Amino acid sequence: MTPGRIRTLLCLPVPFLFLLLLLPGCGNNLGSVNAISHPYTDPVLQARNIEVIFSDSGMIQGKLYSVLLNRYEGNDPCLEFPKGFRIEMYDSAMRVETTIRALYGKRFENRRIMEARGHVVVRNELKNEQLDTEHLIWDEGKRKIYSDVAVKITTPDKVLYGKGLESNETFTRYKIIGVTGQMTVKKDTL
């Protein structure tokens, strides 16, 4: 810088000099703008052929199996099972009480909610009852499962259909919403 130019800069008002110093830092770098406005979209973790154990006070309550797991971070971190999953839930004697499987799953970590889509099957292995649906939500905090789409319940003596379902997480007590179907009723119970 020449001495004449330095004198010219020194003659400028202080606020204007301050503004000149800040200008090089300003700009619309598209990468920076996108990084702020769009959350991270690629998984931060990917695992294959996984087995996850759920326990409480040292007691195993369930296991989750999946061919592929993707973990995403951000405002609503989640685990995604794009190639499906299978869950086994155990009773206090470590017998498989309930199984849940689907073609796709997603578990929202902060909300402790798991969503299953695509040929969702829930089986109560002890009662030999099965739920078939296309969409199911498992609320781990409330220990409930529910669906707001068509459901089919198959038991040893009946098949029931409904427009939705609410159940405990082990599928031992459930309520079918908008129930239809046929069942056997003993003559003396009418």
Helices and strands as residue ranges (DSSP letters): H 3-10, H 14-22, G 23-25, H 30-37, E 45-56, E 59-72, E 78-81, E 85-90, E 96-102, E 104-108, E 113-124, E 129-139, E 144-147, E 151-155, E 158-162, E 164-168, E 174-177, E 180-183, G 187-189
